[in-house]
Amino acid sequence: MIKKIALTAAVVSMFSLPAFASFGTSASNGNILQEGSTPSTIINTGQPHTYQLNLDQAATVRIASSHFPGTQTPMLPMSAQLIDAQGNTVREVRSSGGEFEIREALQAGQYRLVVSGNSAPGGDGWDAHRYSLHVAFQ
């Protein structure tokens, strides 16, 4: 059992580093989404995560989530809303297994992605409630 926990921790540390990511934070703007992967984070019931997406030119944007690597129990329901600068919902997706994908052709401008979900069994710290976002532009 201890070996299994140690192996899981080692795998987690490899995947939680933003090896392929350009991800920054700003106190005034919150999390900034750029092409690549975000570090894994825990979703808590009633505490949505907000990310900023700034496009200098029109692009097709793909944002996909993945849940904590190596977990046997998939994450509980999650949802994501892509919102434009005027507050209009551009796209909304829901997932019962912790993985969703948004693929949308967007004009240049500022957008927000709001990710929310539930963390019932196991509490807010349960690793099955971890997710990462993967962002690509075309």
Secondary structure, 3 states (H helix, E strand, C coil): CHHHHHHHHHHHHHHHCCCCCCCEEECCCEEEECCEECCCEECECCECEEEEEEECCCEEEEEEEEECCCCCCCCCCEEEEEEECCCCEEEEEEECCCCCEEEEEECCEEEEEEEEECCCCCCCCCHHHEEEEEEEEC
